């Protein structure tokens, strides 16, 4: 399922107009992104938790040339599923 499919299913399920469903989906994504940028976690009880994980830098190699490169530290979004979501899948 892609974003357009999600919007269409939300519109069908809730009876919202497709434009309103698109605004709702975009709004939720923007709020999650904003919270993660601020360093907060987004905890959706029964679904899961979105967190920011720090990824350490280090040394690596360019596979084409074999030249050693430096990999910068970065922040990565992570999702930890909640128990109810895990149980629903198993």
Secondary structure, 3 states (H helix, E strand, C coil): CCHHHHHHHHHHHHCCCHHHHHHHHHHHHHHHHHHHHCCCCEEECCCEEEEEEEECCEEEECCCCCCEEEECCEEEEEEEECHHHHHHHC
